[in-house]
Amino acid sequence: MYGKIKIIVQFIVIVLSINVFGQNPEYAYLVKTEIIGYLHANNGKLTISTDKGMVGSASYRATNMTDGNIYFNFMTLPDDFTQSTIKVDNYAIRIGSYPDCDYTREETILKEDFNNRSYLSYGGCSFQQRVYPLHIVGTDNTDPVCSLTTINLKGGYDWEYQIGNGGWKTLASATQSVSINIGDIYADNGIDINELPTGSAERSIHFQTGHKASNKFVATRTYTITGCSPVFVEYYDKAKTSCSYKTDGKIAIKLNRNIDSSKERLVVTLYKSDRVLIGQEHTTNSLTPINSTNYGYIWPNDIDAGTYYFLYQTQNINLDIPTAPDIDDGSSWDKLVKTPNFTIEKATNIDFTAKWVNDESCFEAGDGKIQIEVISGETGRSYFYIVYKVEGTTETLERNWTSFLGTTTVISGLGKGEYKIKVKDNEGCLAK
């Protein structure tokens, strides 16, 4: 009679899972019951319910025939539950030399705490019961991951993986968490990610967990796989615009590896911080060695003052280059990398004052003087002035570009008249 009851209970659980959900559930419990002895009329029962209703129970009898047996029950939880309750009721009835035994426990787990414990353990009256929460959580799968990525998952028991549409393969057994290097798992299956065509099903890898012996699993977790672009290290050789009115800022990117010019190109796209496309460049040339581990890519175009970022990635040289790569869609390329924001600043504007010092001492003495002082400009630059004599609408060169030390000088040897003075620095930036 006991064997029939056990089969019926398991059948009911299966029917509920198929008819209500029609697919692998998001949440389930795997109940492991181990019988570690026996007493008289010795029964063990573990029941699971949620705020949505009854889920199922695992009920067994400890006898000399079942001592040492291990049973598994897979219990599906409704996706919209908010809390689950586990009740344990193990007992035995005294007879002869066999004592009474009573072991009861009740525990409620909130949905948000579902994955906080690897398993819940109970034990008494010849039964050892463990409840394994089954719900895969771990490394984010929103964006594609590259072949160097190690994926960490928890919330399981028996683990399987499937590359593309291939069959499911065993990953690990009787463990609550796994750590998988994507490159290693593809290499073990003889697959070169960089050789996979665009849109290949094998650019996706799926993971599932549950109880393999009963072929019951919770919902899969899927990752889109790409090759690995070089890792961003930092910016270097960043330069503000040479003059306050120019758009010739500079910057370079330090990466952790060179590119293989026989197989790949590096595509770099510059965006303003508000996602406005500024420009795109690509190269199959080797990058500039910086040290034993880092290589540099110098953005070849002038940059106006403002805040920007780069999207970059390496790509098979046989593929076409899209005009505007999307940070949310890099599946046909290697991993799309968004660099931190950087700011190109404008050079400090040159400004100066000019003031009269003295007029000619005598008629046509030509010893008038004007003092000029640079009051703003880039630190460390030297300056030049030029003088024009103004007569009505006519300007006549009085003195060509002349350098001076520091930020103050006196222009001497001037005759009677009106003068126009311009100042520039050694970078050619004019005071405006």
C-alpha positions, 0 to 999 in steps of 0.5 A: 500500500505504501508504494502505491501511495508514494507513486500517486503523490508524485504523479499529482505533483507532475500533473499540477506542474504540466497543467498549470504552468506548461513549462519549467517553473521559475521557482521550485523546492527540491526535498531530499528525505533520508531515512537514518534508522527506524522506530515503531509506527515511524513516519516523516512528513514535510509539507510545503505551501505558499500564500497561494495555496498548497504546493505538495508534501513528501511523506515516508515511513521508516522501517527496517526495509526503508532504512538508508533510503533517500527520496527526492520530491520536486515541488513547483511553486506558483510564480506569483507567490510572496511567501512559502511555508515549510512544515515538518511533522515526524513522529513514532509511537512507543511500543516495547523498547521503541520510544515515542518520538515527536519532531515538528517544525514550521518555517516561513520564507519570503520570496525576496529571501528565497535564495538567501540559504543554500538549503534548509535542514530538518532532522528528527525521529529517524528522518533527515530532510533537506529543502533546496530552493531552486531558482537561478540567480547570478551573473547578469545576462542583460547584455552579451558576455564575452568568452573571458567571462566567468559566470557565477550561478546559484539556486540549484542542485543538478546543473546542465548546460546547452549551447545553441540548440544542442542537447543538454549536458551535465555541468555539475551534480548535487551542488547549490552553486556553479562557477563557469568560464565561458571560454573553457566550456566552449573550448571543451565542446570544440567551438571557436566563438570568433568563428561563429557566423552572425546570428548563430544559435551557438552564440547562446548558452543556456543553463538549467538546474533541478533534479536530473534523475526525475528530469524536472528543472526550473526555468533556464537562464540564457546568455548571449556570447561574443568574443572579447574586445580589449579591456579598457585600462584608462585614458592617456594623453588627454589635451584640452583645445589649444585655444579657447576658440578651437576644436582640437582637443586630443585623447588616447585610450589605453587597452590591455592587449594589441589587436590581431591585424590578420583577423580583426579590426578595432572599431572606435565610435565617439559619442557626446555624453547625451548619445549624439554620434560624433564620429567613427574610426577603425583600424587593422593596424597594430596598436602603440605599445605602451608597456609590456601589458598595455597598448594605446589607440590615439583618436585621430580627429580633433575634439571640441570641448565637451563631455564624451565617451567611446563605444569600441569593439574588435570585429572580424575583418570580414564583417561590415561595420555598422555606422552607429553601434548600439550599446544594447546590441553587440551580438555580431561583434566582440564584446561592445565596451563603453568607456567612462565619460571624459571631458575635453576642456577649452584652453583658457581665453587670452585677455590683456589690458593696455594702458598709456604710460607716456606721450612723446616728450617732444614734437616727433620725439617718438618716445611714447609708451604703452604698457600691456599686461596679459591677465588670463591665458594658459599657464606656461605659455609665452606671448607676443604683441603686434602694433598697428597705427590707426588713421581713420579707417586705415591700419598701418603695421607699426611693429610686427610680432614681438615676443616678451618675457612674462606677462607684462611689457612696455611698448616704447618708441611710439609717436603721436597717434592712435594704436591697435594692439593684438596679443597671441601666445606661442601656440598662435592663440589670439586674445579675443 
